[in-house]
Amino acid sequence: MSKLTYKELQEQIAETIIARANSGERIEWVRPWNTTGPAFESSYASGKPYRGVNQFWLAITALVEGYSSGYWITYNAAKKAGGNVRKGEKSTPVFKVRVWREIDKATGEEVERKFFGVDRVFNLDQCDGVEAPNDGATDVVSDAERDAHAELVLSDYIATSGVSYREQGDKAYYRPSDDSITMPPLDQFATTGGFYGTAFHEAAHSTGHADRLARDLTGTFGTTSYALEEIVAEVASAVVCASINMQAEAPAIDHHAAYVASWLKATKDDPGAIAKAITAGWRAADLVLGQHKPQYVNRYETQAAAA
């Protein structure tokens, strides 16, 4: 098994996203429905979901490979659980971040240290003799209940964030200059999932305001910052929709040459640029969800982070 560095994994993920965009395939930032197990790709050992880049990477791997389980496990953990990884199965690399605090010998003060590396995991579908945790199936709710939940999440975010919101016209957009979201009325959408997916996309943009998460919202179409901000909003909308068990129907990025060129430039300047945008998307989702953030969307951070 070849050794993969943290930087090489960042580059591999960026290359995968760009390749899918070039091929015209839709990029799934979160696999919203697992045949078995949790709503998000999760660690078998801890029972906690992966976040950020790891969540995307495992979700896209599961879709490509056809894995039905939402649980992932290391080779040693599979042995410890009384099972094994089947011979010939290929592992999936994920980011790991180890954080600890220690006393700095020079200053005598406590400081935080971080180690950035790579782990390798296997889907439970690749294992024999390892039973999935008996955590129960996702609760089944009616369409009306799901829509009401989505409306509550959106209205609470608007109320707590202070962003201006209106429904009019036939275009959806966030305008940073006056901190306002404009959405077409619900009856202009074919499905409620389409409406709320789009609304959460625009809400995610608004989290970048200087009074919230303070991202760069100055980019214009065709610039790198604009293209990366679209990744943030797409990721956030997908995460919010999956968190409330709504089929994500956020507007797919029109993956034309301008975006692909911007992503290519971003990765040349900073191999971790796309990984950081995905992580920023999860932080935006946390803010939009607010008090409605489910237990499985937590602060278990083992993904790319700005060093």
C-alpha positions, 0 to 999 in steps of 0.5 A, a space after each residue: 500500500 503506497 504512502 499518501 501524504 496530506 498534500 497528495 490527498 488534497 490534490 487527488 480530491 481536487 482532481 476528482 472534482 475537476 474531472 467530474 465537472 469536465 465530464 458533465 457529471 453532477 458532483 454529490 457533496 453528500 450522499 443523502 441516502 444510505 441503504 443501511 446505517 446513518 444519514 452521513 458517512 460515519 466512523 464505525 469505531 466512534 459512531 460519529 459522522 465524518 465532516 467536511 472533506 472526509 464526508 464528501 470523499 467517502 460519499 463520492 467513493 460510496 457512490 462510485 463503488 456502489 457501497 450501501 453501508 454508511 459505516 467505515 472502519 480501519 483494518 485493525 478495527 475490523 480485526 478487533 471487531 472479530 471480522 476482517 477486510 476481504 482480501 484484495 479490497 482497496 482502502 479509501 484515504 481520509 484526512 486525519 488531524 490530531 490535536 493536543 496541548 502541551 507546555 512550550 519549553 521556551 515560554 512555559 505557556 500551554 500551546 495547541 499542536 496539530 498533526 495533519 496526516 492520512 488514515 485509510 478506511 474500508 466500507 463495511 461492505 468490504 468486510 466480513 464478520 463485522 456487524 453494523 451498529 444497531 442504531 435504528 433506521 432513520 425516522 420516516 416522516 411525511 412530506 408535510 412534516 419535512 417541509 415544515 421542518 425545512 421552513 422552520 430551519 429557514 425562518 429561524 436562520 433569517 430571524 437569528 442572522 438578521 439577513 433581509 429576506 424576500 420572495 419576488 421575481 424569478 431569480 434567486 440570489 444573495 446580495 452582500 451590499 445590503 445583506 439580502 436574500 431574494 427568492 422566487 415564490 414557492 409556486 415557481 418551483 416544481 418541488 418543495 425540495 427545489 425551493 428549499 435547496 435553493 433557499 439554503 444555497 443562498 442562505 449559505 452565501 449570506 453566512 459569508 457576510 463580515 458579521 458572520 463567517 467573514 468569507 471573501 464575497 467580493 469575487 465576480 463571475 469568472 474569478 477564483 474566489 467566486 468559483 470557490 464560494 459556489 462550492 461553499 454554498 453547494 456543500 452547505 445546501 446539500 448538508 442542510 438538506 441531508 440533515 433534515 432528510 430532504 432530498 437535496 435539489 440545490 441548483 447544480 453549479 453550471 460546470 462550464 469552462 469558467 468554473 473549471 478554469 478557476 478551480 484549476 488555478 486555485 489548486 495550482 496556487 494552493 492545493 488545499 483550496 478546494 478542500 478548504 472550500 468544502 470545509 467552509 461549506 460545512 461551517 456555513 451549514 452549521 450556522 444555517 442549521 443553528 439549533 436545528 443541527 442534528 446530533 449527527 452533525 457535530 464538531 468531530 473534526 477530522 478533515 482538512 483545515 486551514 493550517 
